[in-house]
């Protein structure tokens, strides 16, 4: 089973709202990722968690706050977003972090976010 | 820094025919991994095929195969017997420390 689930599927929020995106995997993977994808563009890496610790933050604005409560869950907390943050947010997981030979990433279906 | 280039923004193919999508990359590393992902309009990124750089044998998965030329830093995807369900955006990806994607090729399979 290579399933990564994400909730919600769609989210509309105002610029003053606080919301959270959730990602879950039960494959025993120890690395989890958040990506942002704009229309007709490739995914852009935002954050990487390795063994539940934040290992990569690709200079993402502080209005995005990741959290990894345990090895199966990954959250992305959103606060004071801008309209240009509207995008598809993808979560992925891999058996291990990069450079350990188990890098294949499995993606969730994404959350389509619209910021008004 | 590693870069991935897909030079074909859009391609089309008739159902049942064969199509090849191109990908080149740039790296100074010797051990890395290459992937092709497919993203249909439903938007989920689906792994199509994976290639380890230290393996000379080209990976195959049913109708999908790659032509991996390490010296040329080329990693093309061949889809045989194209089906309507193959219509999607295809991303080539390189991973060493983290995953980098090409810009994508939008493939349309015509009936």
Interface residues (C-beta under 8 A of the other chain):
Chain A: X2 X33 X40 X41 X42 X43 X45 X48 X56 X88 X90 X92 X98 X99 X103 X104 X105 X106 X107 X108 X109 X110 X112
Chain B: X33 X35 X37 X42 X43 X44 X45 X46 X47 X50 X89 X91 X95 X96 X97 X98 X99 X101 X102 X103 X104
